[in-house]
Amino acid sequence: MDKIQLENSRYLQIGCGKQHIENYINMDMSDFCHPDIQHDITKGFPMFVDDRFQEVLANGILEMIHPNNEFLFVLNELWRIIQPGGHLIGQVPSTDKRVVGLDPFDKRWFMEETFNYWNVNEHSWKEFGTQYGFKPWTVLKAKTNENGIICFDMMPANK
């Protein structure tokens, strides 16, 4: 992707690996996969202004973030850079026995109910998510597929 495309793109893929998507800024911390931007997302996204992206893809990356303060920071940074009405779409491993512990680099696993801690419309966010420091999201989807992977779609709320 050339510099002008990088500056104008409203689509970001984090943790792209070798799966580059056309018209997306493909970001990864490893230069092995030749991303458009090499960057560790646990350091935030200082190169992007608030409300920059219509869509951010996060497939197979959020489960690799540990400790909790880094996970919180990344999720809140994603909230910051996604525009109102934009989407955070991705996949994370569930607690399903077929996937838990499968990838040696995974640090956390999810249940569909985990997303309630970010969902502004749920008691779990109001009671605990706010105490933990999560920004509010509207969770449109958090469903486990036939392979034990949770597919999700969230939008920043209250922006």
Steps between C-alpha positions, in 0.01 A plus 500: 500500500646836405519802729187670363295182542632463855398856583151463351400147595209467742563127551756340730594140564701434816708185535481442126768232476526391137128566440524845342167648391483745213385853593583438867800622688654169601678525835710243685779513756713265290681612188506134387157541339583836335215708647421851380577614855717304742376583849430343840135580576561481875672838454174649372439668168669840531536524122121521458267785590175445688207362299718411200367157402168368374612145565774323691555127457649307790517132411708287732676785678310613811554165672876551483496814715605459860506642771155640566610865502636463145177331386294783650726760340476341152122464513463863610741616230292316241192680636688828452605445137170353375255765387142520626303236312822314415568137581752283678461159340698194587545152632629370832527148642226384733532279804395209275729203564583481129680834508596580860875456528535411131715800407799524735505880464141555615482665842123532545180330393148631472139403544216671318406649837847659532387762251237619750784664694542743210136526393352829621154339501594220742509483879854353488635817338313730737604301808852382412615627160485861614698414813761323290522810281355372170358756261139428398426288196182378339549130432309408186622142486699255712425149375705182517539328165520126431877504564480652849601848385298804610423737214420850621390838374502804731450873459632774728210640707441847649734681261 
